[in-house]
């Protein structure tokens, strides 16, 4: 049992019987394969409309038809999101403050 002043411990992922009701369902080891499967199903469902939609490339007249390729919006969205996360990490290097910044 933790005292009120003690910091809360992060989940360890080891939920074999003890305090199973206290571990969030996303942190349970037996749910990890299910979450990966769910992620891949959602990614596959994002590509299903590609079979039914006829794409009209924006720059078709100039010969640049990358935006008309299969799954363009799925991989472009993924790369844009990954790029934003990477940019935020780099920006965090320059904007971070010490832990005692507001204590002074």
N, C-alpha and C positions, 0 to 999 in steps of 0.2 A: 504494500500500500504506500502510495506516495504522500508526502506531506504537502500542504497547500503551497509552500514556498519552493518546493522542488520543481525543476523544469520537467515538462512532459517528455517522455522518451519517444523517439521516432519508432515507427513500426519496423520490426525486424523481418517480417515475412515468415517467421517460424510460428505457425499456429497449430501445432500438433496437440490439440486437446486443451491447452491451458489458455485461458482468457480469450477463447474464440469469439465470444460475443463483443469483445472490445476492439478487435482488429477489423478495420474497414474492409469491405468486400473486395476493393480494388487491390489491396495489399496481400491477400491470401494467395499462397503458392498454387493451390489447386485451381484458381481462377485465371492464372496467367495464360495457359494455352487457350482457354476459351476467349480471352480478350484479344489474343493475337489472331485467332480464327475470325472473330467478329470484325477486326480491322481489315483483314484481307477480303472478307465478304463485302464490306462497304466499298472498298477500293474497286472490286470487280463490278459491283453494281453501278459505280460511277462511270464505268466504261461501256455498259450495256447500251445506253442511248447512241453511242457512236455507230452502231450497226444500222440504226434507223434514220439517222439524220444525214442529209446531203449537205456537205460543207461548201461554202462559197469563199475561197481565199480572198482576203482583202487586197493583196498585192498581186493578183493573178496576171494583170497586164504586163508587169515588169519581170515575170518569170519566178518571183519569190513566192512559193506556195507552201511554206512551212506551216502556216496556220491552217492549212487544209488537210494535214496529215492525221492519221488515226491517233486518237487520244491526246491531241495537242493541248487542249484545255486542261486535261488532268495533269499531265507532266509539267506544263507551264505553271499551273497553280501551285503544284508541289515545290518547284524550284523557286518560285517567287516567295512562298512562305518560308522555305529554308533559308533563302537569302535575307529575309527580314530578321529571322532569328539570329543569323550570323552577324548582321549589322548591329543588332541590339547588344549582342555580346561584346563586340568591339567598342561600341559606344559606352557600354557599362564600364569599361576599363578607364575611360577618361572622366566619367561622371561620378564614380564611386567616392564615398567619403569614409572616414574612419568610423569605427563603432561608437566612439564617444563624441561624435559631431554635435549632437543636440544636448549633450550633458554640460557643455561649457557655457 
